[in-house]
């Protein structure tokens, strides 16, 4: 009783520790959501695309003297909405790195700068466009005026043409020379009749706008249509993608840790169940004063029952040890993966040390499981697998639910533990019995059918088990050998794990062919030893 209480207490202590570790890992998973990073990348790509379309529209407006500016203004609310969505998403990221937050701030400032440059371009370009349109008209008015002399008309016409050439290919030298010509014409207007003076003043005003503002307008246009947003988008998408990869990797580690903790919790209670197993090897004493005959019968019955219970307990213990070893291997693999990748975690938040600590704890648990699973002694000898068949039929009660047919054959002996080989085949037969019970049979066919056949050659022994039970679908077949996997609520999902482990231990192979409603065929091949 004391041992049982102690085992339960130890199980509770281990369970509390494992659940605490799982809770910590689950909290990390909740704080490690990759979705905001993915949404942020999508927002940046939308901004990048819209900025490129805005630049193209700006170039079209500049080249078309009749285009209005409404199309340029329409981009502003669209860009503001995307920028707001990006900032809202970024604010939803817990513990965002300072470097990334600074990058986002610089990116939104670049968006604001583009909007301001577009506004400046719109203002400057409208003035230049207006002067470009009216300069030729002002020159024509002077040339056609009856009061203008030939020299003035020629100089105004020549100046208008040279200004058009300057607009096409501006240079500082041309600007300086044309500015002097325009100033001289302005001074000359003071000496002309009013109507001609007004026409010449109008001409020089438009000329000064084109000479003074064309260069700055071109510069503003280059700024407004630059690749700043596109380049900044590429950098920010790269930074967000890098952080997204880290978050997803951390999430995988945390989830693997949770799965490892769940597996460890199951193993703890398997070990507790083993510790609570009754010791059937104890001697049962007859009550004092009982008759000798009665005592003799009771002792024989106890011996028979004890022998069967001992054999069943040995098989159960062996299955649990095999399960512990399988889970230990999986936990060890997860532990190694966590430890090797911990350096990739950000150092500033201490996550790497936390993961290393959990990895070490899981690794130590895996070692303990491995040591527990290997602590059993077995005897090995040359074995004829035919000898196991009657034993497994009786152990599974197969004849109570099915017509069992066996086909023995001369097969090579295997050097193995009889207990392990019989257990390996027993788990297969148990599945056949359960499949037949699930399918159910009516009056026309009151029992199912099970066939066990042996085939041998010089180097291997083959055992085939056929049943006409409920069968399995492709999804169940794909996972049937996984620890704890079962398609039925009342099963523990450890039988076929035991079978595969033992088959692989002896260098053999196991294959299963099955489909729903059509039965199952399981074939095991084991390397044999040639008789001498």
ChimeraX attribute file (.defattr): number of C-alpha atoms within 10 A of each C-alpha:
attribute: neighborCount
match mode: 1-to-1
recipient: residues
	/A:1	7
	/A:2	7
	/A:3	10
	/A:4	15
	/A:5	11
	/A:6	14
	/A:7	20
	/A:8	19
	/A:9	13
	/A:10	15
	/A:11	20
	/A:12	16
	/A:13	12
	/A:14	16
	/A:15	19
	/A:16	13
	/A:17	14
	/A:18	21
	/A:19	16
	/A:20	13
	/A:21	17
	/A:22	20
	/A:23	14
	/A:24	13
	/A:25	23
	/A:26	17
	/A:27	12
	/A:28	16
	/A:29	20
	/A:30	11
	/A:31	14
	/A:32	21
	/A:33	18
	/A:34	20
	/A:35	14
	/A:36	20
	/A:37	23
	/A:38	15
	/A:39	15
	/A:40	23
	/A:41	21
	/A:42	14
	/A:43	21
	/A:44	25
	/A:45	17
	/A:46	17
	/A:47	23
	/A:48	22
	/A:49	14
	/A:50	18
	/A:51	24
	/A:52	17
	/A:53	13
	/A:54	24
	/A:55	21
	/A:56	12
	/A:57	16
	/A:58	20
	/A:59	14
	/A:60	12
	/A:61	19
	/A:62	19
	/A:63	10
	/A:64	10
	/A:65	14
	/A:66	9
	/A:67	11
	/A:68	13
	/A:69	16
	/A:70	9
	/A:71	13
	/A:72	17
	/A:73	15
	/A:74	11
	/A:75	16
	/A:76	16
	/A:77	10
	/A:78	12
	/A:79	20
	/A:80	16
	/A:81	11
	/A:82	16
	/A:83	20
	/A:84	13
	/A:85	16
	/A:86	22
	/A:87	16
	/A:88	13
	/A:89	17
	/A:90	18
	/A:91	13
	/A:92	13
	/A:93	17
	/A:94	12
	/A:95	11
	/A:96	13
	/A:97	13
	/A:98	9
	/A:99	9
	/A:100	15
	/A:101	15
	/A:102	10
	/A:103	16
	/A:104	22
	/A:105	11
	/A:106	14
	/A:107	20
	/A:108	18
	/A:109	12
	/A:110	15
	/A:111	20
	/A:112	15
	/A:113	16
	/A:114	22
	/A:115	21
	/A:116	13
	/A:117	18
	/A:118	22
	/A:119	18
	/A:120	15
	/A:121	24
	/A:122	22
	/A:123	13
	/A:124	18
	/A:125	22
	/A:126	16
	/A:127	17
	/A:128	19
	/A:129	18
	/A:130	14
	/A:131	21
	/A:132	20
	/A:133	12
	/A:134	15
	/A:135	21
	/A:136	18
	/A:137	15
	/A:138	24
	/A:139	24
	/A:140	17
	/A:141	16
	/A:142	25
	/A:143	22
	/A:144	10
	/A:145	13
	/A:146	9
	/A:147	12
	/A:148	16
	/A:149	11
	/A:150	9
	/A:151	10
	/A:152	15
	/A:153	18
	/A:154	13
	/A:155	15
	/A:156	23
	/A:157	17
	/A:158	12
	/A:159	19
	/A:160	20
	/A:161	14
	/A:162	15
	/A:163	22
	/A:164	16
	/A:165	12
	/A:166	18
	/A:167	16
	/A:168	9
	/A:169	9
	/A:170	15
	/A:171	11
	/A:172	10
	/A:173	9
	/A:174	15
	/A:175	19
	/A:176	11
	/A:177	10
	/A:178	20
	/A:179	18
	/A:180	11
	/A:181	15
	/A:182	21
	/A:183	14
	/A:184	12
	/A:185	20
	/A:186	18
	/A:187	13
	/A:188	14
	/A:189	18
	/A:190	14
	/A:191	10
	/A:192	14
	/A:193	11
	/A:194	11
	/A:195	12
	/A:196	20
	/A:197	20
	/A:198	16
	/A:199	19
	/A:200	25
	/A:201	20
	/A:202	19
	/A:203	26
	/A:204	26
	/A:205	15
	/A:206	21
	/A:207	26
	/A:208	17
	/A:209	17
	/A:210	24
	/A:211	21
	/A:212	14
	/A:213	15
	/A:214	21
	/A:215	16
	/A:216	14
	/A:217	21
	/A:218	15
	/A:219	12
	/A:220	20
	/A:221	22
	/A:222	15
	/A:223	17
	/A:224	25
	/A:225	22
	/A:226	15
	/A:227	15
	/A:228	17
	/A:229	23
	/A:230	18
	/A:231	12
	/A:232	20
	/A:233	22
	/A:234	15
	/A:235	14
	/A:236	21
	/A:237	20
	/A:238	13
	/A:239	16
	/A:240	21
	/A:241	16
	/A:242	12
	/A:243	18
	/A:244	20
	/A:245	13
	/A:246	17
	/A:247	20
	/A:248	16
	/A:249	17
	/A:250	25
	/A:251	21
	/A:252	14
	/A:253	23
	/A:254	23
	/A:255	17
	/A:256	18
	/A:257	24
	/A:258	21
	/A:259	15
	/A:260	26
	/A:261	25
	/A:262	16
	/A:263	19
	/A:264	23
	/A:265	19
	/A:266	16
	/A:267	21
	/A:268	23
	/A:269	18
	/A:270	18
	/A:271	20
	/A:272	19
	/A:273	16
	/A:274	16
	/A:275	15
	/A:276	16
	/A:277	13
	/A:278	12
	/A:279	12
	/A:280	16
	/A:281	11
	/A:282	8
	/A:283	11
	/A:284	12
	/A:285	10
	/A:286	14
	/A:287	8
	/A:288	7
	/A:289	7
	/A:290	9
	/A:291	10
	/A:292	10
	/A:293	9
	/A:294	10
	/A:295	16
	/A:296	12
	/A:297	11
	/A:298	15
	/A:299	16
	/A:300	11
	/A:301	12
	/A:302	16
	/A:303	16
	/A:304	12
	/A:305	13
	/A:306	18
	/A:307	14
	/A:308	14
	/A:309	16
	/A:310	16
	/A:311	13
	/A:312	13
	/A:313	17
	/A:314	14
	/A:315	18
	/A:316	15
	/A:317	19
	/A:318	18
	/A:319	24
	/A:320	21
	/A:321	25
	/A:322	22
	/A:323	23
	/A:324	28
	/A:325	23
	/A:326	21
	/A:327	23
	/A:328	28
	/A:329	17
	/A:330	15
	/A:331	27
	/A:332	23
	/A:333	15
	/A:334	20
	/A:335	26
	/A:336	16
	/A:337	14
	/A:338	26
	/A:339	19
	/A:340	11
	/A:341	15
	/A:342	19
	/A:343	14
	/A:344	12
	/A:345	17
	/A:346	13
	/A:347	11
	/A:348	8
	/A:349	11
	/A:350	10
	/A:351	17
	/A:352	19
	/A:353	15
	/A:354	12
	/A:355	23
	/A:356	19
	/A:357	14
	/A:358	19
	/A:359	25
	/A:360	16
	/A:361	14
	/A:362	25
	/A:363	22
	/A:364	16
	/A:365	20
	/A:366	26
	/A:367	17
	/A:368	14
	/A:369	25
	/A:370	20
	/A:371	15
	/A:372	16
	/A:373	20
	/A:374	12
	/A:375	8
	/A:376	10
	/A:377	6
	/A:378	9
	/A:379	8
	/A:380	13
	/A:381	11
	/A:382	15
	/A:383	18
	/A:384	17
	/A:385	24
	/A:386	19
	/A:387	12
	/A:388	17
	/A:389	18
	/A:390	11
	/A:391	13
	/A:392	20
	/A:393	17
	/A:394	12
	/A:395	15
	/A:396	18
	/A:397	13
	/A:398	21
	/A:399	16
	/A:400	13
	/A:401	18
	/A:402	22
	/A:403	14
	/A:404	17
	/A:405	14
	/A:406	14
	/A:407	12
	/A:408	16
	/A:409	14
	/A:410	13
	/A:411	23
	/A:412	24
	/A:413	23
	/A:414	23
	/A:415	15
	/A:416	19
	/A:417	16
	/A:418	20
	/A:419	16
	/A:420	19
	/A:421	18
	/A:422	19
	/A:423	25
	/A:424	24
	/A:425	24
	/A:426	24
	/A:427	20
	/A:428	23
	/A:429	25
	/A:430	18
	/A:431	18
	/A:432	29
	/A:433	24
	/A:434	15
	/A:435	21
	/A:436	23
	/A:437	16
	/A:438	12
	/A:439	15
	/A:440	14
	/A:441	15
	/A:442	9
	/A:443	6
	/A:444	6
	/A:445	9
	/A:446	11
	/A:447	19
	/A:448	24
	/A:449	20
	/A:450	26
	/A:451	16
	/A:452	19
	/A:453	18
	/A:454	19
	/A:455	16
	/A:456	19
	/A:457	13
	/A:458	13
	/A:459	14
	/A:460	18
	/A:461	24
	/A:462	22
	/A:463	21
	/A:464	20
	/A:465	21
	/A:466	22
	/A:467	26
	/A:468	22
	/A:469	28
	/A:470	21
	/A:471	23
	/A:472	21
	/A:473	12
	/A:474	12
	/A:475	9
	/A:476	15
	/A:477	14
	/A:478	10
	/A:479	13
	/A:480	20
	/A:481	19
	/A:482	17
	/A:483	19
	/A:484	19
	/A:485	17
	/A:486	18
	/A:487	14
	/A:488	8
	/A:489	7
	/A:490	7
	/A:491	11
	/A:492	12
	/A:493	18
	/A:494	20
	/A:495	26
	/A:496	23
	/A:497	21
	/A:498	26
	/A:499	24
	/A:500	18
	/A:501	18
	/A:502	20
	/A:503	19
	/A:504	12
	/A:505	11
	/A:506	17
	/A:507	10
	/A:508	18
	/A:509	16
	/A:510	16
	/A:511	11
	/A:512	14
	/A:513	14
	/A:514	21
	/A:515	16
	/A:516	12
	/A:517	14
	/A:518	13
	/A:519	21
	/A:520	23
	/A:521	21
	/A:522	18
	/A:523	19
	/A:524	21
	/A:525	19
	/A:526	22
	/A:527	20
	/A:528	24
	/A:529	17
	/A:530	13
	/A:531	9
	/A:532	3
